[in-house]
Amino acid sequence: MRQRHFAGEKLFVDYAGRTVPIYGARGEESFRAQLFVSALGASGYAYAEATRTQALPDWLASHVRALEFYGAAPTILVPDNPKVGVTRADRYEPDLQRSYEELAAHYGAVIIPARPYRPKDKSRVELSVLLVCRWILARLRHQRFFSLDELNGAIRPLLSEMNDRPYQRLPGSRRSVFEALDRPAMRALAQTPYTCAEWRERTVAFDYHVEVDRHYYSVPHALVGHSVWARFSAATVEIFFRSQRVAAHVRSYQRGAHTTLPEH
């Protein structure tokens, strides 16, 4: 059955299967960069960028940069059931990664993953991935890159050229249809960008501390033995018990050490 895409409604997101080698400069370790791709349902207006990994911080940060690229937020985010964003795939009630849900809520969107084994649910982004591979990666295949910034700098003008390319069977281009249909129907972005943060469930130890990335943070001593949720970003660590914040700390990267508040 043919899919109908309403203006500004869905943003499809995925990683391309192909990777790009990054040759470490000045003795840095080489790696293969991942390619994040997004496309709007109605116009197909695409965004692409290279990231170091497909891990949660890169996944969330790519969404933030994609929305800033569009300058507006869609109603629905449609990922392809990646483990980083969907903890349990299900045709009707998938379990979503808590940080990913938080990002969507920050921008007033909801997440509806594509159904497992239903490629037509994500045909728009599949087409965009194919175009990015043909229109961008194929043209960069003979170049050597020594950093992500260098690779993304080469991707941007080719991406703009791809979005300006006229449709084969319809009038206009991805950019012109985006400006005419998608963008007016999309929501304004939040005044502040989403701060990428991770959530992990922890049990409070007998010394009333919880572990986050091998550092230990205090919580009220009455919570010893209870299960709590730690939300941590690059700058802060917050502890929640039954949806109430019970502690907040400045993030420390000193492993094996303790951060303790006197009142705890």
Stockholm file with secondary structure:
# STOCKHOLM 1.0

chainA/1-264         MRQRHFAGEKLFVDYAGRTVPIYGARGEESFRAQLFVSALGASGYAYAEATRTQALPDWLASHVRALEFYGAAPTILVPDNPKVGVTRADRYEPDLQRSYEELAAHYGAVIIPARPYRPKDKSRVELSVLLVCRWILARLRHQRFFSLDELNGAIRPLLSEMNDRPYQRLPGSRRSVFEALDRPAMRALAQTPYTCAEWRERTVAFDYHVEVDRHYYSVPHALVGHSVWARFSAATVEIFFRSQRVAAHVRSYQRGAHTTLPEH
#=GR chainA/1-264 SS CCCCCCTTTEEEEEECSCCEEECCSTTCCCEEEEEEEEEETTTCCEEEEEESCSSHHHHHHHHHHHHHHHTSBCSEEECCCCTTTEEECCSSCCEECHHHHHHHHHTTCEECCCCTTCGGGGHHHHHHHHHHIIIIIHHHTTCCBSSHHHHHHHHHHHHHHHHHSBCSSSSSBHHHHIIIIIHHHSBCCCSSCCCCCEEEEEECCTTSEEEETTEEEECCGGGTTCEEEEEECSSEEEEEETTEEEEEEECCCCTTCEECCTTC
#=GC SS_cons         CCCCCCTTTEEEEEECSCCEEECCSTTCCCEEEEEEEEEETTTCCEEEEEESCSSHHHHHHHHHHHHHHHTSBCSEEECCCCTTTEEECCSSCCEECHHHHHHHHHTTCEECCCCTTCGGGGHHHHHHHHHHIIIIIHHHTTCCBSSHHHHHHHHHHHHHHHHHSBCSSSSSBHHHHIIIIIHHHSBCCCSSCCCCCEEEEEECCTTSEEEETTEEEECCGGGTTCEEEEEECSSEEEEEETTEEEEEEECCCCTTCEECCTTC
//
